[in-house]
Amino acid sequence: MSRKVKVRITNDGVKGFFHRVREHARELDRGEELAPELTISFEDPNEMMRVLSPQRVRVLCMVREGAKPVSSLADGLHRDTRAVSRDIDLLEQFGLLHTCYEANPGHGRRRVVEPRAARYQLVAIV
């Protein structure tokens, strides 16, 4: 996924989904080109806050600067590497991050974390 993709995280649920679909359909009917975007929608604000805990938002902020190995992220966040790795797994499941493995000379392979976008928009409606 290109870093130019807009990533929007919201808790507008099904109602918001259908609103976005109608807006996209109107734009297409007018012959407009749709900008690439990824919207992750939660039904429950509590679930959104569970996934986007303050520690995980810090991971997103650090990765947004560019691809980094998990160990570097853990050092920069002053957290255990295993805890950061678990957070990365969850964020990757929701499509917010991407990981790959690269050679680490003399030490095997290391996991590198890349952002899905240059900017993340978080919208919470309570």
LODO-519023 format. One record per residue (C-alpha): residue number from 1; chain; residue in three letters; x, y, z. Coordinates in steps of 0.02 Angstrom, whole numbers, m for minus. Example, Ala and Ser with C-alpha at 12.3 -4.5 7.8 and 13.67 -1.06 7.14 Angstrom:
<nodes>
i->1; ch->A; aa->ala; east->615; north->m225; up->390 .
i->2; ch->A; aa->ser; east->684; north->m53; up->357 .
</nodes>
This chain:
<nodes>
i->1; ch->A; aa->met; east->0; north->0; up->0 .
i->2; ch->A; aa->ser; east->65; north->171; up->m46 .
i->3; ch->A; aa->arg; east->109; north->293; up->91 .
i->4; ch->A; aa->lys; east->m3; north->419; up->3 .
i->5; ch->A; aa->val; east->m156; north->321; up->55 .
i->6; ch->A; aa->lys; east->m266; north->410; up->181 .
i->7; ch->A; aa->val; east->m296; north->301; up->334 .
i->8; ch->A; aa->arg; east->m448; north->347; up->436 .
i->9; ch->A; aa->ile; east->m495; north->258; up->597 .
i->10; ch->A; aa->thr; east->m669; north->290; up->664 .
i->11; ch->A; aa->asn; east->m808; north->217; up->768 .
i->12; ch->A; aa->asp; east->m953; north->266; up->655 .
i->13; ch->A; aa->gly; east->m1004; north->85; up->624 .
i->14; ch->A; aa->val; east->m1126; north->28; up->491 .
i->15; ch->A; aa->lys; east->m1211; north->198; up->475 .
i->16; ch->A; aa->gly; east->m1046; north->282; up->435 .
i->17; ch->A; aa->phe; east->m1000; north->144; up->313 .
i->18; ch->A; aa->phe; east->m1159; north->169; up->212 .
i->19; ch->A; aa->his; east->m1136; north->358; up->217 .
i->20; ch->A; aa->arg; east->m960; north->339; up->144 .
i->21; ch->A; aa->val; east->m1022; north->219; up->10 .
i->22; ch->A; aa->arg; east->m1158; north->342; up->m44 .
i->23; ch->A; aa->glu; east->m1031; north->484; up->m52 .
i->24; ch->A; aa->his; east->m911; north->378; up->m156 .
i->25; ch->A; aa->ala; east->m1053; north->330; up->m274 .
i->26; ch->A; aa->arg; east->m1100; north->513; up->m297 .
i->27; ch->A; aa->glu; east->m919; north->558; up->m336 .
i->28; ch->A; aa->leu; east->m907; north->417; up->m463 .
i->29; ch->A; aa->asp; east->m1073; north->471; up->m542 .
i->30; ch->A; aa->arg; east->m999; north->645; up->m565 .
i->31; ch->A; aa->gly; east->m849; north->566; up->m651 .
i->32; ch->A; aa->glu; east->m730; north->611; up->m511 .
i->33; ch->A; aa->glu; east->m582; north->501; up->m468 .
i->34; ch->A; aa->leu; east->m580; north->430; up->m293 .
i->35; ch->A; aa->ala; east->m427; north->461; up->m188 .
i->36; ch->A; aa->pro; east->m354; north->300; up->m117 .
i->37; ch->A; aa->glu; east->m404; north->278; up->65 .
i->38; ch->A; aa->leu; east->m419; north->146; up->199 .
i->39; ch->A; aa->thr; east->m556; north->166; up->330 .
i->40; ch->A; aa->ile; east->m557; north->56; up->483 .
i->41; ch->A; aa->ser; east->m723; north->70; up->572 .
i->42; ch->A; aa->phe; east->m768; north->7; up->745 .
i->43; ch->A; aa->glu; east->m946; north->m16; up->808 .
i->44; ch->A; aa->asp; east->m897; north->14; up->988 .
i->45; ch->A; aa->pro; east->m789; north->161; up->1046 .
i->46; ch->A; aa->asn; east->m722; north->52; up->1188 .
i->47; ch->A; aa->glu; east->m656; north->m75; up->1062 .
i->48; ch->A; aa->met; east->m573; north->64; up->964 .
i->49; ch->A; aa->met; east->m489; north->128; up->1122 .
i->50; ch->A; aa->arg; east->m433; north->m49; up->1167 .
i->51; ch->A; aa->val; east->m348; north->m70; up->998 .
i->52; ch->A; aa->leu; east->m278; north->107; up->997 .
i->53; ch->A; aa->ser; east->m207; north->113; up->1171 .
i->54; ch->A; aa->pro; east->m85; north->255; up->1210 .
i->55; ch->A; aa->gln; east->63; north->134; up->1191 .
i->56; ch->A; aa->arg; east->3; north->76; up->1019 .
i->57; ch->A; aa->val; east->m24; north->254; up->961 .
i->58; ch->A; aa->arg; east->156; north->290; up->1012 .
i->59; ch->A; aa->val; east->210; north->142; up->903 .
i->60; ch->A; aa->leu; east->112; north->216; up->756 .
i->61; ch->A; aa->cys; east->193; north->386; up->783 .
i->62; ch->A; aa->met; east->369; north->315; up->786 .
i->63; ch->A; aa->val; east->342; north->206; up->633 .
i->64; ch->A; aa->arg; east->264; north->350; up->538 .
i->65; ch->A; aa->glu; east->439; north->425; up->523 .
i->66; ch->A; aa->gly; east->496; north->275; up->421 .
i->67; ch->A; aa->ala; east->528; north->88; up->427 .
i->68; ch->A; aa->lys; east->611; north->28; up->586 .
i->69; ch->A; aa->pro; east->662; north->m140; up->660 .
i->70; ch->A; aa->val; east->558; north->m198; up->808 .
i->71; ch->A; aa->ser; east->710; north->m190; up->922 .
i->72; ch->A; aa->ser; east->741; north->m7; up->878 .
i->73; ch->A; aa->leu; east->559; north->34; up->912 .
i->74; ch->A; aa->ala; east->567; north->m53; up->1081 .
i->75; ch->A; aa->asp; east->725; north->44; up->1127 .
i->76; ch->A; aa->gly; east->649; north->210; up->1073 .
i->77; ch->A; aa->leu; east->489; north->175; up->1170 .
i->78; ch->A; aa->his; east->583; north->108; up->1323 .
i->79; ch->A; aa->arg; east->478; north->m50; up->1319 .
i->80; ch->A; aa->asp; east->507; north->m237; up->1312 .
i->81; ch->A; aa->thr; east->533; north->m302; up->1134 .
i->82; ch->A; aa->arg; east->403; north->m440; up->1158 .
i->83; ch->A; aa->ala; east->270; north->m314; up->1215 .
i->84; ch->A; aa->val; east->305; north->m201; up->1065 .
i->85; ch->A; aa->ser; east->299; north->m353; up->950 .
i->86; ch->A; aa->arg; east->127; north->m401; up->1018 .
i->87; ch->A; aa->asp; east->65; north->m222; up->988 .
i->88; ch->A; aa->ile; east->134; north->m227; up->811 .
i->89; ch->A; aa->asp; east->46; north->m393; up->778 .
i->90; ch->A; aa->leu; east->m121; north->m318; up->829 .
i->91; ch->A; aa->leu; east->m95; north->m157; up->729 .
i->92; ch->A; aa->glu; east->m45; north->m261; up->578 .
i->93; ch->A; aa->gln; east->m204; north->m366; up->594 .
i->94; ch->A; aa->phe; east->m305; north->m205; up->580 .
i->95; ch->A; aa->gly; east->m206; north->m148; up->428 .
i->96; ch->A; aa->leu; east->m118; north->m2; up->511 .
i->97; ch->A; aa->leu; east->59; north->m69; up->494 .
i->98; ch->A; aa->his; east->153; north->m187; up->381 .
i->99; ch->A; aa->thr; east->300; north->m297; up->431 .
i->100; ch->A; aa->cys; east->430; north->m390; up->333 .
i->101; ch->A; aa->tyr; east->590; north->m481; up->372 .
i->102; ch->A; aa->glu; east->762; north->m430; up->312 .
i->103; ch->A; aa->ala; east->937; north->m499; up->333 .
i->104; ch->A; aa->asn; east->1027; north->m443; up->488 .
i->105; ch->A; aa->pro; east->1212; north->m479; up->451 .
i->106; ch->A; aa->gly; east->1287; north->m595; up->580 .
i->107; ch->A; aa->his; east->1122; north->m615; up->673 .
i->108; ch->A; aa->gly; east->1001; north->m698; up->552 .
i->109; ch->A; aa->arg; east->844; north->m600; up->510 .
i->110; ch->A; aa->arg; east->754; north->m455; up->591 .
i->111; ch->A; aa->arg; east->575; north->m396; up->580 .
i->112; ch->A; aa->val; east->553; north->m223; up->507 .
i->113; ch->A; aa->val; east->395; north->m121; up->533 .
i->114; ch->A; aa->glu; east->330; north->m2; up->399 .
i->115; ch->A; aa->pro; east->186; north->121; up->407 .
i->116; ch->A; aa->arg; east->34; north->102; up->294 .
i->117; ch->A; aa->ala; east->18; north->290; up->279 .
i->118; ch->A; aa->ala; east->114; north->450; up->314 .
i->119; ch->A; aa->arg; east->m31; north->509; up->421 .
i->120; ch->A; aa->tyr; east->m168; north->425; up->521 .
i->121; ch->A; aa->gln; east->m333; north->512; up->558 .
i->122; ch->A; aa->leu; east->m418; north->454; up->719 .
i->123; ch->A; aa->val; east->m602; north->501; up->738 .
i->124; ch->A; aa->ala; east->m698; north->451; up->894 .
i->125; ch->A; aa->ile; east->m883; north->487; up->911 .
i->126; ch->A; aa->val; east->m956; north->463; up->1084 .
</nodes>
